């Protein structure tokens, strides 16, 4: 799955680019945004992730991988 824009197709909110810090292998990853704020993100929609992967995140869910 790839996104053509940084906005949610359902509600038009902007997705946030985040980088994976750690992944638990069970669909949850600790991620950090460009401002240094970290949060847990569900990764079920994008599959397995590893530290360093870039994701587009909306409402605590990774929607797509980011370049």
PyMOL CGO cylinders between C-alpha atoms (Angstrom):
from pymol import cmd
from pymol.cgo import CYLINDER

trace = [
    CYLINDER, 0.00, 0.00, 0.00, 1.26, 3.46, -0.79, 0.3, 1, 1, 1, 1, 1, 1,
    CYLINDER, 1.26, 3.46, -0.79, -0.15, 6.92, -0.14, 0.3, 1, 1, 1, 1, 1, 1,
    CYLINDER, -0.15, 6.92, -0.14, -0.17, 9.67, -2.72, 0.3, 1, 1, 1, 1, 1, 1,
    CYLINDER, -0.17, 9.67, -2.72, -0.59, 12.36, -0.09, 0.3, 1, 1, 1, 1, 1, 1,
    CYLINDER, -0.59, 12.36, -0.09, 0.03, 13.00, 3.60, 0.3, 1, 1, 1, 1, 1, 1,
    CYLINDER, 0.03, 13.00, 3.60, -3.69, 13.35, 4.38, 0.3, 1, 1, 1, 1, 1, 1,
    CYLINDER, -3.69, 13.35, 4.38, -6.17, 10.77, 5.65, 0.3, 1, 1, 1, 1, 1, 1,
    CYLINDER, -6.17, 10.77, 5.65, -8.58, 9.79, 2.86, 0.3, 1, 1, 1, 1, 1, 1,
    CYLINDER, -8.58, 9.79, 2.86, -11.38, 9.36, 5.42, 0.3, 1, 1, 1, 1, 1, 1,
    CYLINDER, -11.38, 9.36, 5.42, -11.25, 12.58, 7.46, 0.3, 1, 1, 1, 1, 1, 1,
    CYLINDER, -11.25, 12.58, 7.46, -8.64, 14.70, 5.59, 0.3, 1, 1, 1, 1, 1, 1,
    CYLINDER, -8.64, 14.70, 5.59, -6.49, 15.11, 8.73, 0.3, 1, 1, 1, 1, 1, 1,
    CYLINDER, -6.49, 15.11, 8.73, -2.78, 15.23, 8.09, 0.3, 1, 1, 1, 1, 1, 1,
    CYLINDER, -2.78, 15.23, 8.09, -0.69, 12.12, 8.70, 0.3, 1, 1, 1, 1, 1, 1,
    CYLINDER, -0.69, 12.12, 8.70, 2.56, 12.60, 10.61, 0.3, 1, 1, 1, 1, 1, 1,
    CYLINDER, 2.56, 12.60, 10.61, 5.87, 11.18, 9.39, 0.3, 1, 1, 1, 1, 1, 1,
    CYLINDER, 5.87, 11.18, 9.39, 7.41, 9.12, 12.18, 0.3, 1, 1, 1, 1, 1, 1,
    CYLINDER, 7.41, 9.12, 12.18, 10.51, 6.96, 12.50, 0.3, 1, 1, 1, 1, 1, 1,
    CYLINDER, 10.51, 6.96, 12.50, 10.45, 3.56, 14.17, 0.3, 1, 1, 1, 1, 1, 1,
    CYLINDER, 10.45, 3.56, 14.17, 12.66, 3.33, 17.28, 0.3, 1, 1, 1, 1, 1, 1,
    CYLINDER, 12.66, 3.33, 17.28, 11.72, -0.23, 18.30, 0.3, 1, 1, 1, 1, 1, 1,
    CYLINDER, 11.72, -0.23, 18.30, 9.17, -2.87, 17.31, 0.3, 1, 1, 1, 1, 1, 1,
    CYLINDER, 9.17, -2.87, 17.31, 7.68, -5.66, 19.40, 0.3, 1, 1, 1, 1, 1, 1,
    CYLINDER, 7.68, -5.66, 19.40, 7.00, -8.00, 16.45, 0.3, 1, 1, 1, 1, 1, 1,
    CYLINDER, 7.00, -8.00, 16.45, 3.32, -8.17, 17.39, 0.3, 1, 1, 1, 1, 1, 1,
    CYLINDER, 3.32, -8.17, 17.39, 2.00, -5.09, 15.60, 0.3, 1, 1, 1, 1, 1, 1,
    CYLINDER, 2.00, -5.09, 15.60, 3.20, -2.31, 17.92, 0.3, 1, 1, 1, 1, 1, 1,
    CYLINDER, 3.20, -2.31, 17.92, 6.18, 0.00, 17.46, 0.3, 1, 1, 1, 1, 1, 1,
    CYLINDER, 6.18, 0.00, 17.46, 7.68, 2.87, 19.46, 0.3, 1, 1, 1, 1, 1, 1,
    CYLINDER, 7.68, 2.87, 19.46, 8.04, 5.78, 17.03, 0.3, 1, 1, 1, 1, 1, 1,
    CYLINDER, 8.04, 5.78, 17.03, 9.37, 9.33, 17.16, 0.3, 1, 1, 1, 1, 1, 1,
    CYLINDER, 9.37, 9.33, 17.16, 8.25, 12.38, 15.15, 0.3, 1, 1, 1, 1, 1, 1,
    CYLINDER, 8.25, 12.38, 15.15, 10.43, 15.16, 13.75, 0.3, 1, 1, 1, 1, 1, 1,
    CYLINDER, 10.43, 15.16, 13.75, 10.02, 17.18, 16.98, 0.3, 1, 1, 1, 1, 1, 1,
    CYLINDER, 10.02, 17.18, 16.98, 11.33, 14.31, 19.12, 0.3, 1, 1, 1, 1, 1, 1,
    CYLINDER, 11.33, 14.31, 19.12, 7.99, 13.27, 20.63, 0.3, 1, 1, 1, 1, 1, 1,
    CYLINDER, 7.99, 13.27, 20.63, 7.63, 9.50, 20.87, 0.3, 1, 1, 1, 1, 1, 1,
    CYLINDER, 7.63, 9.50, 20.87, 4.52, 7.33, 21.00, 0.3, 1, 1, 1, 1, 1, 1,
    CYLINDER, 4.52, 7.33, 21.00, 3.38, 3.74, 20.45, 0.3, 1, 1, 1, 1, 1, 1,
    CYLINDER, 3.38, 3.74, 20.45, 1.97, 3.10, 16.98, 0.3, 1, 1, 1, 1, 1, 1,
    CYLINDER, 1.97, 3.10, 16.98, -0.06, 0.16, 15.67, 0.3, 1, 1, 1, 1, 1, 1,
    CYLINDER, -0.06, 0.16, 15.67, 1.65, -1.26, 12.57, 0.3, 1, 1, 1, 1, 1, 1,
    CYLINDER, 1.65, -1.26, 12.57, -0.82, -3.96, 11.48, 0.3, 1, 1, 1, 1, 1, 1,
    CYLINDER, -0.82, -3.96, 11.48, -1.64, -2.16, 8.21, 0.3, 1, 1, 1, 1, 1, 1,
    CYLINDER, -1.64, -2.16, 8.21, 2.00, -1.85, 7.08, 0.3, 1, 1, 1, 1, 1, 1,
    CYLINDER, 2.00, -1.85, 7.08, 3.34, -5.21, 8.24, 0.3, 1, 1, 1, 1, 1, 1,
    CYLINDER, 3.34, -5.21, 8.24, 6.63, -5.86, 9.99, 0.3, 1, 1, 1, 1, 1, 1,
    CYLINDER, 6.63, -5.86, 9.99, 8.76, -2.80, 10.74, 0.3, 1, 1, 1, 1, 1, 1,
    CYLINDER, 8.76, -2.80, 10.74, 12.32, -2.38, 11.98, 0.3, 1, 1, 1, 1, 1, 1,
    CYLINDER, 12.32, -2.38, 11.98, 14.12, 0.51, 13.67, 0.3, 1, 1, 1, 1, 1, 1,
    CYLINDER, 14.12, 0.51, 13.67, 14.78, 3.28, 11.15, 0.3, 1, 1, 1, 1, 1, 1,
    CYLINDER, 14.78, 3.28, 11.15, 11.67, 2.64, 9.02, 0.3, 1, 1, 1, 1, 1, 1,
    CYLINDER, 11.67, 2.64, 9.02, 9.70, 5.80, 8.19, 0.3, 1, 1, 1, 1, 1, 1,
    CYLINDER, 9.70, 5.80, 8.19, 5.91, 5.64, 8.51, 0.3, 1, 1, 1, 1, 1, 1,
    CYLINDER, 5.91, 5.64, 8.51, 2.94, 7.92, 7.90, 0.3, 1, 1, 1, 1, 1, 1,
    CYLINDER, 2.94, 7.92, 7.90, 0.92, 7.81, 11.13, 0.3, 1, 1, 1, 1, 1, 1,
    CYLINDER, 0.92, 7.81, 11.13, -2.63, 8.99, 11.80, 0.3, 1, 1, 1, 1, 1, 1,
    CYLINDER, -2.63, 8.99, 11.80, -4.54, 8.49, 15.06, 0.3, 1, 1, 1, 1, 1, 1,
    CYLINDER, -4.54, 8.49, 15.06, -1.90, 6.12, 16.43, 0.3, 1, 1, 1, 1, 1, 1,
    CYLINDER, -1.90, 6.12, 16.43, -1.98, 3.85, 13.39, 0.3, 1, 1, 1, 1, 1, 1,
    CYLINDER, -1.98, 3.85, 13.39, 0.67, 3.54, 10.68, 0.3, 1, 1, 1, 1, 1, 1,
    CYLINDER, 0.67, 3.54, 10.68, -1.18, 3.94, 7.38, 0.3, 1, 1, 1, 1, 1, 1,
    CYLINDER, -1.18, 3.94, 7.38, 1.75, 3.58, 4.98, 0.3, 1, 1, 1, 1, 1, 1,
    CYLINDER, 1.75, 3.58, 4.98, 5.49, 3.54, 4.68, 0.3, 1, 1, 1, 1, 1, 1,
    CYLINDER, 5.49, 3.54, 4.68, 7.10, 6.88, 3.90, 0.3, 1, 1, 1, 1, 1, 1,
    CYLINDER, 7.10, 6.88, 3.90, 10.11, 7.61, 1.73, 0.3, 1, 1, 1, 1, 1, 1,
]
cmd.load_cgo(trace, "trace")
